[in-house]
Amino acid sequence: MSYADAEIRVYTVDHAFNTEEETKLISTIPFINFHHDRVEEFRSKVNAVADSLEKAYIHWDQYINIEITFKRMYCNEE
């Protein structure tokens, strides 16, 4: 999502650890940092959500990949 400052994507994985490994996106969670002066706090909170997702999927019947992407938009704005 182009407007998000960060995203968490959750994928299921078939044939893990194999050359035929396939992933399927099952969820995308966008995050907007309304307080650009608190970047480290924002990153910490996004990582905490990813940690919670990891715990939630611990007993899922397939392998799960959780991917976090942070964007640095308008990084030279003063």
N, C-alpha and C positions, 0 to 999 in steps of 0.2 A: 504494500500500500504506500503510495508515493508520499503521503502526508505524514506518515509515522516517523518518529525519531528512533524507534526500535521495534523489532518484531520477534515474536517467538513462533517458530513453526514446529509442528509435531508430525512426524512421519511414522507409518508402520513399515516394517522391513520384512520382505519375504526372501528366503534363500540367503540369509545372512552369512557372512564369511565365505561367500562363494562367488564365482565369476558371473553367475546369473542373478546376483543380488538386485532386487527391485524395491524401490521405495514408493509409498503412496502418501501424499499430503492429506492429513485428516483434520488439521486445525491450524489457523493462523490467528495470532493475537497481536494487534497493534498497540503501541504505547506512544503517547505524546508527552514530551517533557515541557510542561508549562513554566518551569523555573530553570531557564537555561544557565543560570549562574550556579546551579546545584547539580552539576553533571555526575559527580561521583555518587551522590545520594540516589539519583535516578538509575544509574547502572546497578547499584546495589539492590534496589527494589525490583528491577527487571530480573536480575539473577535470582532473587528470592522466589519469584513466581516460577521460574524454570526449575528451581529446587523442589518446589511444591508439586509441580507437574511430574517430576521424576518419581516422587514418592507415591503419587496417585496412580501412576502406570506400573508400579513395581510388580503387580500380579497379573498384568495383561497377558493374554495368550499368544502374543506375538512380540518380536523385538520392536522397540520404540527408539527412534532418534529424536532428540530435542535440539533444535538449532536456534541460536540467538544471533540477531543481526542488529548492530547499532549503526546509525547514520550520523555523520557530522555535517549537518546542513548549516549554511551561513556561518561557517567557522571563522571568517575574516571580518564579520560585522562588528563594528565598535560603537 
